[in-house]
């Protein structure tokens, strides 16, 4: 179920420059210090982590299905 939610997520489109400025404004309004890492690098890191996570979930599902379909494995 969680796997299907990750696949069918909504994707929002926003210019990365505008998103970075908005985030800086929100941090300033909350009294936090501004970002030291660019917003593009944050997005790239998040995409890379999501790709690794989705690969791990897919691999786990495939192994689970394989273990359920093979009645007995003798080593």
Beta strands, then each sheet from edge to edge (+ up, - down):
end
